[in-house]
Amino acid sequence: LAMEELNKNRLFIDASMKSLTVVISSRGQTFEGFDDQPKETLEQMFPLIMSLCEKAGIKYKDLDEIYATTGPGSTTGIRMALTQARVFFALKHEADLYGAPTLEVLFRASKLKNGLAILSDRHNTLFYALYKDGQKISDGHADKLEDINGFSNETIIYASIDEGAKAIAQGHESISLSLAESLQVREAYKKYTPDDVQDLVPLYTEKI
């Protein structure tokens, strides 16, 4: 089973922040790709995936599992990433499809019990999820940390590529994580089947 797990070809996609992050893991190796031109996400996503497949020595149809984040964040980017995942799933029914909130992925990657996971999107909106004893107790968006109900100086968790979140975390106890590595923390994800794939949708918070 361990060897079978190692031999799986996995695709991870996140487009909730200002840049697009794509990771392919194959045969124990990891290949990462980024595009930091938000307006190019639609044009660049598939070529980026294809170039990583080529580096990994596999074809697009060889992918076995797809992991996509559901946000919150850039709604257009997230929709495109989920569409990519759902289209592949429709083309290859034997593939496995997984989804997870981006902030959940960051929190699980941190290995902390208590923490405030944050991200900023393409409009510099601050999104957050507050965790205590390993459970999410609140989430949403705020103008600044002081506006987050229940926040009492828990460690702030953010992706190192997220300059907006980095600026917000200044002066607070915080850890920055590699988003590419965080995306591969598979226990953060929920598996979707053909019966409930319609539920894999962007995680929209209330309208700003």
Buried (B, 14 or more C-beta within 10 A) or exposed (E): EEEEEEEEBBBBBBBBBBBBBBBBBBEEEBBBBBBEEBEEBBEBBBEBBEBBBEBBEBEBEEBBBBBBBBBBBBBBBBBBBBEBBBEBBEEBEEBBBBBBBBBBBBBBBBEBEBBBBBBBBBEEBBBBBBBBEEEBEBBBBBEEBEEBEEBEEBBBBBBBBBBBBBEBBEEEEBBBBBBBBBBBBBEBBBEBEEEEBEEBBBBEBEEE
